[in-house]
Amino acid sequence: MIPYTYKNLVVGNDIKIPLKNGNYAVAINMDNAATTPPFAQALQEIVNFAPMYSSVHRGSGYKSKLSTDLYEASRATIARFVKADQSRDAVIFVKNTTEAINKLSYRLCDGNEKSVVLSTEMEHHSNDLPWRNKFRVDYVEIDHDGRLSMNSLVEKLEQYRGEVILVTVTGASNVTGYLNPIHEIAEIAHKYQAKLLVDGAQMVPHIQIDMKSFDSPQHIDYLAFSGHKMYAPFGSGVLIGPVDTFNKGAPEYTGGGTVRSVTRNEVSWGDPPQKEEAGTPNLMGVLALQAAIKMLSMVGMQNICRHEFDLWQYTVDRLRSIPGIVLHCDIDPGKPRIGIIPFSLDGMHHALVADILSGEAGIAVRSGCFCAQPYVRKLIKLTQTQTCKKDKQSQDRPGVIRISYGLYNDFNEIDVLIQILSRIVERKDYYIQRYMKLR
């Protein structure tokens, strides 16, 4: 179990925020699947380096050369963290996972109208929408618990035999926290000559990732993730994939830093990864990301995984004792997951419950569909007719409440959550009347 003192690794854990009654309480963040607070060490690295900050690449001054060296060295730090092949993979810096997946969608698009991308029914919109206007897209189905159906994956690959160029799947669901068997999926996809992209936004901060060697049938071909979900602010993200993918053709963003030479009539493109990073890069974001990775490695990904699972188990056991709480995920402790819990409270809109948790106890959770609307609607068993009807009024839009843990959360915070949820159930009419007036 992670010691309580690990809470001091992040900033803002002792900040007091106003409650609805005018008092103040220490903020409790249970919305880490959206954004984590920054590591103190990541911020300190930015402060320490700021006097030496300068342009990256091509500058002849000492500061510029130092900035370039640190920027490029960060690629190796990140590659080692996920066990990428530094000799064959490109580590490309982007703003976030969404940009990474969009970038790959453009780079894989070859104009072949028969090419198929297999996404899944549990994906974040960012691993669905970028593919729709460039490929034929189909979806691997989920089972009755909301987990990915491996039988459906094989059936889809058989159905489109030879036409699937990519299987794209979340490593961990941002709704249910389910971990997908990415190496098994890779092995199946490769048997059908398809490659695999793992959306690692929710996976990389919580468990150890191994992309495995190119010679392994379980090799992860492409991996995308974001710094802001792993304790690194400043808008950094990563796309990792074979250099060969990015050698051909023009990048989707062009301009400074992407070329070898330019004339009025011709352009000679540079080499990846720089070719894919048009304009002045986010050096500070990259430095924060590599600092966060070093801290995660120091704490130990196994320790983080174990601690967050203990938080999950402690919470689930107590939520089940509260009347009216409905859990929208499988709670079998023997199945792989990260520390995410989707739930609802009978007779109360999800957004209202989230507002009460914040207003009464300073607890931040997320409510809604978490940019995964098709998945949430399936989990709560809405028909298409019901979905369309409910979506007409924003206050009636379907959704659930999501708790998501980081390494710094503790059991005392969970006790506060359980206490306020129990109080909401006991005085439901009072809280509905009080908070509906404020909406």
Secondary structure by P-SEA (a helix, b strand, c coil): ccccccccccccccbbbbcccccccccccccccccccccaaaaaaaaaaccccccccccccaaaaaaaaaaaaaaaaaaaacccccccccccccccaaaaaaaaaaaaccccccbbbbbccccccccccccccccccccccccccccccaaaaaaaaaaacccccbbbbbccccccccccaaaaaaaaaaaacbbbbbccccccccbbbbcccccccccccbbbbbcccccccccccccccccccccccccccccccccccccccbbbbbcccccccccccaaaaaaaaaaaaaaaaaacaaaaaaaaaaaaaaaaaaaaaccccccccccccccccccccccccccccaaaaaaaaaacccbbbbccccccaaaaaaaacccaaaaaaaacccccbbbbbbbbbcccccaaaaaaaaaaaaaaaaaaaaaaaaaaaac
